[in-house]
Each structure stands twice: as structure tokens, then as C-alpha cells.
Amino acid sequence: MKNTIKYFFAAAALGVVSAHAQSDCSAAASAVNAKVAADKSEVLNVVSEQLGKNPDCACEIVKTAIVASKANKNTVGQIVEAAANAAPDRLDLIVQCATAAAPDAAANIQAAAAAAQGASGPTTGGPFNPLDVPGDAGAVPNPGGDSGGDNTEVPVVNPEPEPVTSLNPA
């Protein structure tokens, strides 16, 4: 019985913390909605400001900014880029939430994410590709082993098959 009570209070405490975190994001989203409704031209500044204060509420802030400003595709891309610059560690979440709020602007969202990632990501001269292999880009792996030789010659196993003389061998 003591364990049941202990678990009940632990679950209740977690519920209160979760509800508190959710209400903080609701407050941030309400602030974005009010400020954008007052002046739509300030949407990028509002997003940057609110994400600076509440980076954990990136999804709610971005979705609210897109909806409240009635953003076109280009503005959606600018909102994503501003959000990604304000909270670069939340880029994946920002992209997902922006795509959910404005699926028709997916190309602009991806372009903005690539631009933001290029600004804060690796400086190798282009967007990061996890399939890029460091080292000699022109090297071709040697499937024949590490003999050091060139395996361009492939041995021919059976150049001319034997002719079929009977269709029903017995």
C-alpha cells in the first residue's frame, strides 16, 4: 500500500510538471499570436525573440507564427530560417512543425533548413551529407582483397558452354 501511494504522488508530480511545461508553451504561443496579429511584418523578430526565451517551445512558436501571419511560402521559409538561427539545436523539430503547419511550403522549408544548417553546420563547402566518406574521394575499394594489385581482369569461368544434345537426358 505504501508503494502505491508513493507511485501515485510521483505520477501526480510528473503530471504537474508536464502541465506546467505545456502551459509555458501555450503562453509563448499566445504571445507570438498577439504580437504577430498586431504587426505581421514583425513575425521574424517575434519568432527569434520568443525562441531565445523559450527554445523548448520551438514547435508551438513556429506553428503559431505561420498560422497567425497567414504566411505565404516564402515567408514560411523565412520563419523557418529565423527559428533555426535562434535555436539551431531544434532544427529537425522546427522543420517538422513548419511542414505540419504549411505542407505546401515544403520546398521553401527544406531550402531554409539547408541554408540554416550550412550557416551553423559543417564548413566543408556545402551541405552536410552523412554518406560522404572522408579521405580520398577518387579511391575505389578493392573487392578482391588487399593484394595491392589492380583487379580489372576478371577470370572467365566457362567461355563456351557445351551444346545441348538431348532435351531428355537418361
Summary of the structure (lengths in Angstrom):
residues: 170
radius of gyration: 28.8
end to end distance: 82.4
largest distance: 93.1
contacts: 411
relative contact order: 0.08
helix: 66%
strand: 0%
